[in-house]
Amino acid sequence: MCRTSTLCFLVICQVLSVVKCLEFSGSDADVLYKINWPGKISTDLLANENSELYPITTANNEKYTCIIPAARKHEDNSNEPYTGPNPIELLAPLFNQNTCSFKLETYWTYEVCHGRHVRQYHEEREGKKVKVQEFYLGRFPKGQKEKLSLEYDELAKNPDKKS
């Protein structure tokens, strides 16, 4: 019996020592993985003669090169009138839906119903009763959509006209 209890004690000690070793080796959070890149990365592929190169060194002495490409020249076609849809026409699918977006904060809830209103409210429930405190932060009248659409169309025809 003494021999069996000694053997059990040694097995338990061995298991505990293995568990303790695994615990210490797994607790090093500094080095989770190491990436070995296959060869040196050439900056010639990324940079051209118009790019700006900025060498950057981190607090851990890691060296990087930041490559900022040159801005592309934009062709100015401002002489041609705009013939695409106006902003109201672009937003029409959003206005025609009867869905609203909500943002939940700790106390207030914000409701945005596109083309209708923006509302801030808080609901308190007392049993079966619901007490609502609400503020309308903005409303969009029904005729406003057509009025704005006509104004944008007129502005597209006469871009020099000040409104």
Contacts in CASP RR format, 6 or more apart in sequence:
PFRMAT RR
TARGET T0000
AUTHOR 0000-0000-0000
METHOD contacts of the structure
MODEL  1
MCRTSTLCFLVICQVLSVVKCLEFSGSDADVLYKINWPGKISTDLLANEN
SELYPITTANNEKYTCIIPAARKHEDNSNEPYTGPNPIELLAPLFNQNTC
SFKLETYWTYEVCHGRHVRQYHEEREGKKVKVQEFYLGRFPKGQKEKLSL
EYDELAKNPDKKS
43 53 0 8 1.000
43 65 0 8 1.000
43 67 0 8 1.000
46 67 0 8 1.000
47 53 0 8 1.000
47 67 0 8 1.000
48 69 0 8 1.000
48 70 0 8 1.000
50 69 0 8 1.000
50 70 0 8 1.000
51 67 0 8 1.000
51 68 0 8 1.000
51 69 0 8 1.000
51 70 0 8 1.000
52 67 0 8 1.000
52 68 0 8 1.000
52 70 0 8 1.000
53 65 0 8 1.000
53 66 0 8 1.000
53 67 0 8 1.000
54 65 0 8 1.000
54 66 0 8 1.000
54 67 0 8 1.000
54 68 0 8 1.000
55 63 0 8 1.000
55 64 0 8 1.000
55 65 0 8 1.000
55 66 0 8 1.000
56 63 0 8 1.000
56 64 0 8 1.000
56 65 0 8 1.000
56 66 0 8 1.000
57 63 0 8 1.000
57 64 0 8 1.000
58 64 0 8 1.000
81 156 0 8 1.000
81 157 0 8 1.000
81 159 0 8 1.000
82 156 0 8 1.000
82 159 0 8 1.000
83 156 0 8 1.000
84 156 0 8 1.000
86 149 0 8 1.000
86 152 0 8 1.000
86 153 0 8 1.000
86 156 0 8 1.000
87 148 0 8 1.000
87 152 0 8 1.000
88 95 0 8 1.000
88 145 0 8 1.000
88 148 0 8 1.000
88 149 0 8 1.000
88 152 0 8 1.000
89 149 0 8 1.000
91 114 0 8 1.000
94 114 0 8 1.000
94 115 0 8 1.000
95 114 0 8 1.000
95 115 0 8 1.000
95 145 0 8 1.000
97 114 0 8 1.000
99 113 0 8 1.000
100 111 0 8 1.000
100 112 0 8 1.000
100 113 0 8 1.000
100 114 0 8 1.000
101 111 0 8 1.000
101 112 0 8 1.000
101 114 0 8 1.000
102 109 0 8 1.000
102 110 0 8 1.000
102 111 0 8 1.000
102 112 0 8 1.000
103 109 0 8 1.000
103 110 0 8 1.000
103 112 0 8 1.000
107 122 0 8 1.000
108 120 0 8 1.000
108 121 0 8 1.000
108 122 0 8 1.000
109 120 0 8 1.000
109 121 0 8 1.000
109 122 0 8 1.000
109 123 0 8 1.000
110 118 0 8 1.000
110 119 0 8 1.000
110 120 0 8 1.000
111 117 0 8 1.000
111 118 0 8 1.000
111 119 0 8 1.000
111 120 0 8 1.000
111 121 0 8 1.000
112 118 0 8 1.000
113 119 0 8 1.000
115 140 0 8 1.000
115 145 0 8 1.000
116 139 0 8 1.000
116 140 0 8 1.000
117 136 0 8 1.000
117 138 0 8 1.000
117 139 0 8 1.000
117 140 0 8 1.000
118 136 0 8 1.000
118 137 0 8 1.000
118 138 0 8 1.000
119 134 0 8 1.000
119 135 0 8 1.000
119 136 0 8 1.000
119 137 0 8 1.000
120 134 0 8 1.000
120 135 0 8 1.000
120 137 0 8 1.000
121 132 0 8 1.000
121 133 0 8 1.000
121 134 0 8 1.000
121 135 0 8 1.000
122 132 0 8 1.000
122 133 0 8 1.000
122 134 0 8 1.000
123 130 0 8 1.000
123 131 0 8 1.000
123 132 0 8 1.000
124 130 0 8 1.000
124 131 0 8 1.000
124 132 0 8 1.000
124 133 0 8 1.000
125 131 0 8 1.000
151 163 0 8 1.000
154 161 0 8 1.000
155 161 0 8 1.000
155 163 0 8 1.000
END
